[in-house]
Amino acid sequence: MIYINMLFGLPGGSEMLLIAFVVLLLFGGKKLPELMKGLGKGIREFNNAKANIESEVKESMKEIDDNEVRTNR
């Protein structure tokens, strides 16, 4: 059971250090800030799109509920 958790669990401290070291080797110290800036921008755009979709779904559900109330009168 412990081995399954190790395979599919979240990375621990040593794994995170290894990942950070590999990223630093691949992209270098000068490119790393640009990479993080792009990653942050992508996450921000994803969250904005998710919020827009959620608001559209809530709005359409409200319209459906309003239409049902009108037809049941």
HTML snippet that shows the backbone in 3Dmol.js (N, CA, C, O; Angstrom):
<script src="https://3Dmol.org/build/3Dmol-min.js"></script>
<div id="view" style="width:600px;height:400px;position:relative"></div>
<script>
const pdb = `
ATOM      1  N   MET A   1       0.822  -1.191   0.000  1.00  0.00           N
ATOM      2  CA  MET A   1       0.000   0.000   0.000  1.00  0.00           C
ATOM      3  C   MET A   1       0.864   1.251   0.000  1.00  0.00           C
ATOM      4  O   MET A   1       0.523   2.238  -0.652  1.00  0.00           O
ATOM      5  N   ILE A   2       1.966   1.223   0.715  1.00  0.00           N
ATOM      6  CA  ILE A   2       2.855   2.374   0.779  1.00  0.00           C
ATOM      7  C   ILE A   2       3.444   2.649  -0.598  1.00  0.00           C
ATOM      8  O   ILE A   2       3.595   3.807  -0.986  1.00  0.00           O
ATOM      9  N   TYR A   3       3.781   1.589  -1.346  1.00  0.00           N
ATOM     10  CA  TYR A   3       4.371   1.769  -2.656  1.00  0.00           C
ATOM     11  C   TYR A   3       3.384   2.404  -3.627  1.00  0.00           C
ATOM     12  O   TYR A   3       3.780   3.218  -4.462  1.00  0.00           O
ATOM     13  N   ILE A   4       2.112   2.046  -3.533  1.00  0.00           N
ATOM     14  CA  ILE A   4       1.093   2.652  -4.397  1.00  0.00           C
ATOM     15  C   ILE A   4       0.976   4.135  -4.087  1.00  0.00           C
ATOM     16  O   ILE A   4       0.872   4.950  -5.003  1.00  0.00           O
ATOM     17  N   ASN A   5       0.992   4.497  -2.812  1.00  0.00           N
ATOM     18  CA  ASN A   5       0.934   5.900  -2.430  1.00  0.00           C
ATOM     19  C   ASN A   5       2.149   6.655  -2.944  1.00  0.00           C
ATOM     20  O   ASN A   5       2.037   7.807  -3.364  1.00  0.00           O
ATOM     21  N   MET A   6       3.306   6.013  -2.911  1.00  0.00           N
ATOM     22  CA  MET A   6       4.511   6.658  -3.417  1.00  0.00           C
ATOM     23  C   MET A   6       4.436   6.866  -4.922  1.00  0.00           C
ATOM     24  O   MET A   6       4.944   7.864  -5.433  1.00  0.00           O
ATOM     25  N   LEU A   7       3.814   5.945  -5.631  1.00  0.00           N
ATOM     26  CA  LEU A   7       3.703   6.069  -7.080  1.00  0.00           C
ATOM     27  C   LEU A   7       2.696   7.133  -7.485  1.00  0.00           C
ATOM     28  O   LEU A   7       2.934   7.880  -8.434  1.00  0.00           O
ATOM     29  N   PHE A   8       1.574   7.213  -6.779  1.00  0.00           N
ATOM     30  CA  PHE A   8       0.481   8.076  -7.200  1.00  0.00           C
ATOM     31  C   PHE A   8       0.246   9.252  -6.262  1.00  0.00           C
ATOM     32  O   PHE A   8      -0.653  10.055  -6.510  1.00  0.00           O
ATOM     33  N   GLY A   9       1.016   9.377  -5.207  1.00  0.00           N
ATOM     34  CA  GLY A   9       0.850  10.467  -4.257  1.00  0.00           C
ATOM     35  C   GLY A   9       1.464  11.758  -4.768  1.00  0.00           C
ATOM     36  O   GLY A   9       2.103  11.786  -5.820  1.00  0.00           O
ATOM     37  N   LEU A  10       1.265  12.812  -4.018  1.00  0.00           N
ATOM     38  CA  LEU A  10       1.849  14.094  -4.365  1.00  0.00           C
ATOM     39  C   LEU A  10       3.351  14.059  -4.103  1.00  0.00           C
ATOM     40  O   LEU A  10       3.814  13.361  -3.200  1.00  0.00           O
ATOM     41  N   PRO A  11       4.105  14.810  -4.889  1.00  0.00           N
ATOM     42  CA  PRO A  11       5.548  14.813  -4.674  1.00  0.00           C
ATOM     43  C   PRO A  11       5.907  15.459  -3.342  1.00  0.00           C
ATOM     44  O   PRO A  11       5.297  16.444  -2.925  1.00  0.00           O
ATOM     45  N   GLY A  12       6.899  14.891  -2.693  1.00  0.00           N
ATOM     46  CA  GLY A  12       7.360  15.415  -1.420  1.00  0.00           C
ATOM     47  C   GLY A  12       8.450  16.451  -1.616  1.00  0.00           C
ATOM     48  O   GLY A  12       8.665  16.943  -2.725  1.00  0.00           O
ATOM     49  N   GLY A  13       9.134  16.777  -0.534  1.00  0.00           N
ATOM     50  CA  GLY A  13      10.157  17.811  -0.580  1.00  0.00           C
ATOM     51  C   GLY A  13      11.324  17.474  -1.483  1.00  0.00           C
ATOM     52  O   GLY A  13      11.772  18.313  -2.264  1.00  0.00           O
ATOM     53  N   SER A  14      11.826  16.238  -1.379  1.00  0.00           N
ATOM     54  CA  SER A  14      12.973  15.865  -2.209  1.00  0.00           C
ATOM     55  C   SER A  14      12.599  15.805  -3.685  1.00  0.00           C
ATOM     56  O   SER A  14      13.408  16.165  -4.540  1.00  0.00           O
ATOM     57  N   GLU A  15      11.409  15.364  -3.991  1.00  0.00           N
ATOM     58  CA  GLU A  15      10.970  15.318  -5.392  1.00  0.00           C
ATOM     59  C   GLU A  15      10.819  16.727  -5.953  1.00  0.00           C
ATOM     60  O   GLU A  15      11.163  16.976  -7.108  1.00  0.00           O
ATOM     61  N   MET A  16      10.302  17.652  -5.137  1.00  0.00           N
ATOM     62  CA  MET A  16      10.146  19.030  -5.589  1.00  0.00           C
ATOM     63  C   MET A  16      11.507  19.670  -5.850  1.00  0.00           C
ATOM     64  O   MET A  16      11.664  20.421  -6.813  1.00  0.00           O
ATOM     65  N   LEU A  17      12.487  19.379  -5.003  1.00  0.00           N
ATOM     66  CA  LEU A  17      13.835  19.899  -5.228  1.00  0.00           C
ATOM     67  C   LEU A  17      14.426  19.341  -6.517  1.00  0.00           C
ATOM     68  O   LEU A  17      15.079  20.069  -7.265  1.00  0.00           O
ATOM     69  N   LEU A  18      14.207  18.069  -6.780  1.00  0.00           N
ATOM     70  CA  LEU A  18      14.705  17.460  -8.007  1.00  0.00           C
ATOM     71  C   LEU A  18      14.044  18.098  -9.227  1.00  0.00           C
ATOM     72  O   LEU A  18      14.720  18.391 -10.214  1.00  0.00           O
ATOM     73  N   ILE A  19      12.749  18.314  -9.170  1.00  0.00           N
ATOM     74  CA  ILE A  19      12.035  18.949 -10.285  1.00  0.00           C
ATOM     75  C   ILE A  19      12.556  20.361 -10.505  1.00  0.00           C
ATOM     76  O   ILE A  19      12.794  20.764 -11.643  1.00  0.00           O
ATOM     77  N   ALA A  20      12.737  21.124  -9.412  1.00  0.00           N
ATOM     78  CA  ALA A  20      13.251  22.492  -9.526  1.00  0.00           C
ATOM     79  C   ALA A  20      14.652  22.486 -10.131  1.00  0.00           C
ATOM     80  O   ALA A  20      14.965  23.347 -10.953  1.00  0.00           O
ATOM     81  N   PHE A  21      15.494  21.546  -9.747  1.00  0.00           N
ATOM     82  CA  PHE A  21      16.848  21.452 -10.278  1.00  0.00           C
ATOM     83  C   PHE A  21      16.837  21.137 -11.772  1.00  0.00           C
ATOM     84  O   PHE A  21      17.604  21.723 -12.537  1.00  0.00           O
ATOM     85  N   VAL A  22      15.979  20.225 -12.186  1.00  0.00           N
ATOM     86  CA  VAL A  22      15.887  19.861 -13.608  1.00  0.00           C
ATOM     87  C   VAL A  22      15.383  21.044 -14.425  1.00  0.00           C
ATOM     88  O   VAL A  22      15.891  21.306 -15.515  1.00  0.00           O
ATOM     89  N   VAL A  23      14.381  21.766 -13.904  1.00  0.00           N
ATOM     90  CA  VAL A  23      13.864  22.942 -14.608  1.00  0.00           C
ATOM     91  C   VAL A  23      14.957  23.992 -14.727  1.00  0.00           C
ATOM     92  O   VAL A  23      15.105  24.619 -15.777  1.00  0.00           O
ATOM     93  N   LEU A  24      15.718  24.188 -13.669  1.00  0.00           N
ATOM     94  CA  LEU A  24      16.810  25.160 -13.696  1.00  0.00           C
ATOM     95  C   LEU A  24      17.871  24.758 -14.721  1.00  0.00           C
ATOM     96  O   LEU A  24      18.414  25.612 -15.421  1.00  0.00           O
ATOM     97  N   LEU A  25      18.163  23.474 -14.809  1.00  0.00           N
ATOM     98  CA  LEU A  25      19.140  23.004 -15.802  1.00  0.00           C
ATOM     99  C   LEU A  25      18.623  23.176 -17.228  1.00  0.00           C
ATOM    100  O   LEU A  25      19.372  23.571 -18.121  1.00  0.00           O
ATOM    101  N   LEU A  26      17.352  22.882 -17.436  1.00  0.00           N
ATOM    102  CA  LEU A  26      16.790  22.961 -18.785  1.00  0.00           C
ATOM    103  C   LEU A  26      16.666  24.394 -19.285  1.00  0.00           C
ATOM    104  O   LEU A  26      17.016  24.683 -20.429  1.00  0.00           O
ATOM    105  N   PHE A  27      16.176  25.287 -18.444  1.00  0.00           N
ATOM    106  CA  PHE A  27      15.860  26.636 -18.897  1.00  0.00           C
ATOM    107  C   PHE A  27      16.901  27.673 -18.501  1.00  0.00           C
ATOM    108  O   PHE A  27      16.948  28.745 -19.104  1.00  0.00           O
ATOM    109  N   GLY A  28      17.726  27.393 -17.522  1.00  0.00           N
ATOM    110  CA  GLY A  28      18.741  28.343 -17.102  1.00  0.00           C
ATOM    111  C   GLY A  28      18.175  29.420 -16.195  1.00  0.00           C
ATOM    112  O   GLY A  28      16.961  29.617 -16.131  1.00  0.00           O
ATOM    113  N   GLY A  29      19.052  30.107 -15.502  1.00  0.00           N
ATOM    114  CA  GLY A  29      18.638  31.118 -14.540  1.00  0.00           C
ATOM    115  C   GLY A  29      18.026  32.350 -15.181  1.00  0.00           C
ATOM    116  O   GLY A  29      17.169  32.996 -14.578  1.00  0.00           O
ATOM    117  N   LYS A  30      18.450  32.690 -16.392  1.00  0.00           N
ATOM    118  CA  LYS A  30      17.938  33.900 -17.043  1.00  0.00           C
ATOM    119  C   LYS A  30      16.561  33.684 -17.663  1.00  0.00           C
ATOM    120  O   LYS A  30      15.768  34.623 -17.736  1.00  0.00           O
ATOM    121  N   LYS A  31      16.268  32.496 -18.099  1.00  0.00           N
ATOM    122  CA  LYS A  31      14.975  32.212 -18.728  1.00  0.00           C
ATOM    123  C   LYS A  31      13.890  31.843 -17.713  1.00  0.00           C
ATOM    124  O   LYS A  31      12.702  31.885 -18.030  1.00  0.00           O
ATOM    125  N   LEU A  32      14.291  31.489 -16.518  1.00  0.00           N
ATOM    126  CA  LEU A  32      13.331  31.034 -15.512  1.00  0.00           C
ATOM    127  C   LEU A  32      12.297  32.099 -15.148  1.00  0.00           C
ATOM    128  O   LEU A  32      11.117  31.759 -15.057  1.00  0.00           O
ATOM    129  N   PRO A  33      12.665  33.375 -14.934  1.00  0.00           N
ATOM    130  CA  PRO A  33      11.629  34.380 -14.646  1.00  0.00           C
ATOM    131  C   PRO A  33      10.623  34.549 -15.789  1.00  0.00           C
ATOM    132  O   PRO A  33       9.431  34.739 -15.548  1.00  0.00           O
ATOM    133  N   GLU A  34      11.106  34.479 -17.027  1.00  0.00           N
ATOM    134  CA  GLU A  34      10.199  34.571 -18.174  1.00  0.00           C
ATOM    135  C   GLU A  34       9.240  33.390 -18.200  1.00  0.00           C
ATOM    136  O   GLU A  34       8.057  33.543 -18.504  1.00  0.00           O
ATOM    137  N   LEU A  35       9.759  32.220 -17.879  1.00  0.00           N
ATOM    138  CA  LEU A  35       8.933  31.014 -17.849  1.00  0.00           C
ATOM    139  C   LEU A  35       7.851  31.129 -16.779  1.00  0.00           C
ATOM    140  O   LEU A  35       6.693  30.790 -17.023  1.00  0.00           O
ATOM    141  N   MET A  36       8.227  31.605 -15.604  1.00  0.00           N
ATOM    142  CA  MET A  36       7.261  31.746 -14.504  1.00  0.00           C
ATOM    143  C   MET A  36       6.233  32.824 -14.817  1.00  0.00           C
ATOM    144  O   MET A  36       5.061  32.682 -14.469  1.00  0.00           O
ATOM    145  N   LYS A  37       6.665  33.912 -15.477  1.00  0.00           N
ATOM    146  CA  LYS A  37       5.736  34.970 -15.863  1.00  0.00           C
ATOM    147  C   LYS A  37       4.704  34.433 -16.852  1.00  0.00           C
ATOM    148  O   LYS A  37       3.513  34.717 -16.725  1.00  0.00           O
ATOM    149  N   GLY A  38       5.155  33.667 -17.822  1.00  0.00           N
ATOM    150  CA  GLY A  38       4.236  33.065 -18.791  1.00  0.00           C
ATOM    151  C   GLY A  38       3.297  32.067 -18.135  1.00  0.00           C
ATOM    152  O   GLY A  38       2.117  31.996 -18.479  1.00  0.00           O
ATOM    153  N   LEU A  39       3.820  31.298 -17.194  1.00  0.00           N
ATOM    154  CA  LEU A  39       2.984  30.335 -16.481  1.00  0.00           C
ATOM    155  C   LEU A  39       1.913  31.047 -15.665  1.00  0.00           C
ATOM    156  O   LEU A  39       0.754  30.630 -15.652  1.00  0.00           O
ATOM    157  N   GLY A  40       2.301  32.123 -14.984  1.00  0.00           N
ATOM    158  CA  GLY A  40       1.333  32.894 -14.205  1.00  0.00           C
ATOM    159  C   GLY A  40       0.269  33.518 -15.082  1.00  0.00           C
ATOM    160  O   GLY A  40      -0.906  33.543 -14.716  1.00  0.00           O
ATOM    161  N   LYS A  41       0.671  34.021 -16.236  1.00  0.00           N
ATOM    162  CA  LYS A  41      -0.281  34.614 -17.171  1.00  0.00           C
ATOM    163  C   LYS A  41      -1.261  33.556 -17.687  1.00  0.00           C
ATOM    164  O   LYS A  41      -2.458  33.815 -17.804  1.00  0.00           O
ATOM    165  N   GLY A  42      -0.749  32.381 -17.990  1.00  0.00           N
ATOM    166  CA  GLY A  42      -1.617  31.300 -18.458  1.00  0.00           C
ATOM    167  C   GLY A  42      -2.609  30.861 -17.395  1.00  0.00           C
ATOM    168  O   GLY A  42      -3.774  30.607 -17.699  1.00  0.00           O
ATOM    169  N   ILE A  43      -2.157  30.770 -16.153  1.00  0.00           N
ATOM    170  CA  ILE A  43      -3.054  30.385 -15.059  1.00  0.00           C
ATOM    171  C   ILE A  43      -4.124  31.454 -14.852  1.00  0.00           C
ATOM    172  O   ILE A  43      -5.291  31.132 -14.625  1.00  0.00           O
ATOM    173  N   ARG A  44      -3.726  32.728 -14.930  1.00  0.00           N
ATOM    174  CA  ARG A  44      -4.671  33.831 -14.777  1.00  0.00           C
ATOM    175  C   ARG A  44      -5.743  33.782 -15.874  1.00  0.00           C
ATOM    176  O   ARG A  44      -6.929  33.942 -15.588  1.00  0.00           O
ATOM    177  N   GLU A  45      -5.332  33.565 -17.113  1.00  0.00           N
ATOM    178  CA  GLU A  45      -6.280  33.483 -18.221  1.00  0.00           C
ATOM    179  C   GLU A  45      -7.216  32.285 -18.056  1.00  0.00           C
ATOM    180  O   GLU A  45      -8.408  32.380 -18.349  1.00  0.00           O
ATOM    181  N   PHE A  46      -6.679  31.169 -17.592  1.00  0.00           N
ATOM    182  CA  PHE A  46      -7.511  29.987 -17.352  1.00  0.00           C
ATOM    183  C   PHE A  46      -8.558  30.274 -16.290  1.00  0.00           C
ATOM    184  O   PHE A  46      -9.725  29.920 -16.456  1.00  0.00           O
ATOM    185  N   ASN A  47      -8.149  30.919 -15.190  1.00  0.00           N
ATOM    186  CA  ASN A  47      -9.102  31.236 -14.119  1.00  0.00           C
ATOM    187  C   ASN A  47     -10.159  32.219 -14.589  1.00  0.00           C
ATOM    188  O   ASN A  47     -11.322  32.099 -14.202  1.00  0.00           O
ATOM    189  N   ASN A  48      -9.783  33.195 -15.420  1.00  0.00           N
ATOM    190  CA  ASN A  48     -10.765  34.136 -15.962  1.00  0.00           C
ATOM    191  C   ASN A  48     -11.772  33.418 -16.857  1.00  0.00           C
ATOM    192  O   ASN A  48     -12.972  33.681 -16.781  1.00  0.00           O
ATOM    193  N   ALA A  49     -11.286  32.516 -17.701  1.00  0.00           N
ATOM    194  CA  ALA A  49     -12.191  31.763 -18.576  1.00  0.00           C
ATOM    195  C   ALA A  49     -13.122  30.874 -17.757  1.00  0.00           C
ATOM    196  O   ALA A  49     -14.304  30.742 -18.076  1.00  0.00           O
ATOM    197  N   LYS A  50     -12.586  30.267 -16.702  1.00  0.00           N
ATOM    198  CA  LYS A  50     -13.406  29.419 -15.837  1.00  0.00           C
ATOM    199  C   LYS A  50     -14.495  30.241 -15.156  1.00  0.00           C
ATOM    200  O   LYS A  50     -15.640  29.798 -15.063  1.00  0.00           O
ATOM    201  N   ALA A  51     -14.146  31.434 -14.678  1.00  0.00           N
ATOM    202  CA  ALA A  51     -15.133  32.301 -14.021  1.00  0.00           C
ATOM    203  C   ALA A  51     -16.205  32.740 -15.007  1.00  0.00           C
ATOM    204  O   ALA A  51     -17.379  32.813 -14.645  1.00  0.00           O
ATOM    205  N   ASN A  52     -15.822  33.034 -16.252  1.00  0.00           N
ATOM    206  CA  ASN A  52     -16.802  33.425 -17.266  1.00  0.00           C
ATOM    207  C   ASN A  52     -17.767  32.289 -17.564  1.00  0.00           C
ATOM    208  O   ASN A  52     -18.972  32.512 -17.680  1.00  0.00           O
ATOM    209  N   ILE A  53     -17.254  31.090 -17.686  1.00  0.00           N
ATOM    210  CA  ILE A  53     -18.114  29.931 -17.965  1.00  0.00           C
ATOM    211  C   ILE A  53     -19.063  29.687 -16.807  1.00  0.00           C
ATOM    212  O   ILE A  53     -20.245  29.413 -17.015  1.00  0.00           O
ATOM    213  N   GLU A  54     -18.543  29.786 -15.570  1.00  0.00           N
ATOM    214  CA  GLU A  54     -19.403  29.587 -14.398  1.00  0.00           C
ATOM    215  C   GLU A  54     -20.518  30.616 -14.354  1.00  0.00           C
ATOM    216  O   GLU A  54     -21.663  30.274 -14.056  1.00  0.00           O
ATOM    217  N   SER A  55     -20.202  31.870 -14.648  1.00  0.00           N
ATOM    218  CA  SER A  55     -21.238  32.907 -14.611  1.00  0.00           C
ATOM    219  C   SER A  55     -22.266  32.691 -15.712  1.00  0.00           C
ATOM    220  O   SER A  55     -23.456  32.917 -15.493  1.00  0.00           O
ATOM    221  N   GLU A  56     -21.832  32.257 -16.889  1.00  0.00           N
ATOM    222  CA  GLU A  56     -22.776  31.981 -17.973  1.00  0.00           C
ATOM    223  C   GLU A  56     -23.695  30.820 -17.624  1.00  0.00           C
ATOM    224  O   GLU A  56     -24.890  30.867 -17.916  1.00  0.00           O
ATOM    225  N   VAL A  57     -23.153  29.781 -17.004  1.00  0.00           N
ATOM    226  CA  VAL A  57     -23.970  28.633 -16.615  1.00  0.00           C
ATOM    227  C   VAL A  57     -24.986  29.046 -15.560  1.00  0.00           C
ATOM    228  O   VAL A  57     -26.152  28.661 -15.643  1.00  0.00           O
ATOM    229  N   LYS A  58     -24.561  29.826 -14.567  1.00  0.00           N
ATOM    230  CA  LYS A  58     -25.481  30.281 -13.522  1.00  0.00           C
ATOM    231  C   LYS A  58     -26.569  31.165 -14.106  1.00  0.00           C
ATOM    232  O   LYS A  58     -27.735  31.060 -13.726  1.00  0.00           O
ATOM    233  N   GLU A  59     -26.183  32.044 -15.039  1.00  0.00           N
ATOM    234  CA  GLU A  59     -27.160  32.925 -15.667  1.00  0.00           C
ATOM    235  C   GLU A  59     -28.182  32.134 -16.474  1.00  0.00           C
ATOM    236  O   GLU A  59     -29.376  32.429 -16.423  1.00  0.00           O
ATOM    237  N   SER A  60     -27.723  31.136 -17.217  1.00  0.00           N
ATOM    238  CA  SER A  60     -28.657  30.336 -18.015  1.00  0.00           C
ATOM    239  C   SER A  60     -29.551  29.486 -17.119  1.00  0.00           C
ATOM    240  O   SER A  60     -30.716  29.262 -17.449  1.00  0.00           O
ATOM    241  N   MET A  61     -29.026  29.009 -15.993  1.00  0.00           N
ATOM    242  CA  MET A  61     -29.865  28.243 -15.065  1.00  0.00           C
ATOM    243  C   MET A  61     -30.933  29.147 -14.441  1.00  0.00           C
ATOM    244  O   MET A  61     -32.066  28.716 -14.222  1.00  0.00           O
ATOM    245  N   LYS A  62     -30.569  30.395 -14.157  1.00  0.00           N
ATOM    246  CA  LYS A  62     -31.536  31.338 -13.610  1.00  0.00           C
ATOM    247  C   LYS A  62     -32.632  31.620 -14.632  1.00  0.00           C
ATOM    248  O   LYS A  62     -33.809  31.687 -14.279  1.00  0.00           O
ATOM    249  N   GLU A  63     -32.247  31.787 -15.903  1.00  0.00           N
ATOM    250  CA  GLU A  63     -33.234  32.015 -16.954  1.00  0.00           C
ATOM    251  C   GLU A  63     -34.168  30.820 -17.095  1.00  0.00           C
ATOM    252  O   GLU A  63     -35.372  30.995 -17.286  1.00  0.00           O
ATOM    253  N   ILE A  64     -33.632  29.620 -17.004  1.00  0.00           N
ATOM    254  CA  ILE A  64     -34.466  28.420 -17.094  1.00  0.00           C
ATOM    255  C   ILE A  64     -35.440  28.371 -15.928  1.00  0.00           C
ATOM    256  O   ILE A  64     -36.617  28.063 -16.115  1.00  0.00           O
ATOM    257  N   ASP A  65     -34.957  28.671 -14.723  1.00  0.00           N
ATOM    258  CA  ASP A  65     -35.837  28.688 -13.557  1.00  0.00           C
ATOM    259  C   ASP A  65     -36.918  29.749 -13.691  1.00  0.00           C
ATOM    260  O   ASP A  65     -38.072  29.503 -13.340  1.00  0.00           O
ATOM    261  N   ASP A  66     -36.562  30.919 -14.190  1.00  0.00           N
ATOM    262  CA  ASP A  66     -37.549  31.987 -14.389  1.00  0.00           C
ATOM    263  C   ASP A  66     -38.604  31.574 -15.401  1.00  0.00           C
ATOM    264  O   ASP A  66     -39.789  31.853 -15.215  1.00  0.00           O
ATOM    265  N   ASN A  67     -38.180  30.908 -16.478  1.00  0.00           N
ATOM    266  CA  ASN A  67     -39.135  30.443 -17.490  1.00  0.00           C
ATOM    267  C   ASN A  67     -40.057  29.373 -16.926  1.00  0.00           C
ATOM    268  O   ASN A  67     -41.241  29.347 -17.264  1.00  0.00           O
ATOM    269  N   GLU A  68     -39.550  28.497 -16.084  1.00  0.00           N
ATOM    270  CA  GLU A  68     -40.390  27.458 -15.475  1.00  0.00           C
ATOM    271  C   GLU A  68     -41.421  28.070 -14.544  1.00  0.00           C
ATOM    272  O   GLU A  68     -42.562  27.609 -14.492  1.00  0.00           O
ATOM    273  N   VAL A  69     -41.034  29.101 -13.810  1.00  0.00           N
ATOM    274  CA  VAL A  69     -41.964  29.761 -12.893  1.00  0.00           C
ATOM    275  C   VAL A  69     -43.062  30.438 -13.700  1.00  0.00           C
ATOM    276  O   VAL A  69     -44.226  30.382 -13.302  1.00  0.00           O
ATOM    277  N   ARG A  70     -42.737  31.066 -14.805  1.00  0.00           N
ATOM    278  CA  ARG A  70     -43.725  31.742 -15.645  1.00  0.00           C
ATOM    279  C   ARG A  70     -44.693  30.747 -16.268  1.00  0.00           C
ATOM    280  O   ARG A  70     -45.888  31.032 -16.349  1.00  0.00           O
ATOM    281  N   THR A  71     -44.216  29.591 -16.709  1.00  0.00           N
ATOM    282  CA  THR A  71     -45.093  28.630 -17.361  1.00  0.00           C
ATOM    283  C   THR A  71     -45.985  27.886 -16.356  1.00  0.00           C
ATOM    284  O   THR A  71     -47.048  27.388 -16.726  1.00  0.00           O
ATOM    285  N   ASN A  72     -45.563  27.810 -15.103  1.00  0.00           N
ATOM    286  CA  ASN A  72     -46.365  27.110 -14.100  1.00  0.00           C
ATOM    287  C   ASN A  72     -47.460  27.988 -13.504  1.00  0.00           C
ATOM    288  O   ASN A  72     -48.274  27.483 -12.731  1.00  0.00           O
ATOM    289  N   ARG A  73     -47.515  29.252 -13.821  1.00  0.00           N
ATOM    290  CA  ARG A  73     -48.558  30.147 -13.279  1.00  0.00           C
ATOM    291  C   ARG A  73     -49.849  29.966 -13.933  1.00  0.00           C
ATOM    292  O   ARG A  73     -50.817  30.645 -13.586  1.00  0.00           O
TER     293      ARG A  73
END
`;
const viewer = $3Dmol.createViewer("view");
viewer.addModel(pdb, "pdb");
viewer.setStyle({}, {cartoon: {color: "spectrum"}});
viewer.zoomTo();
viewer.render();
</script>
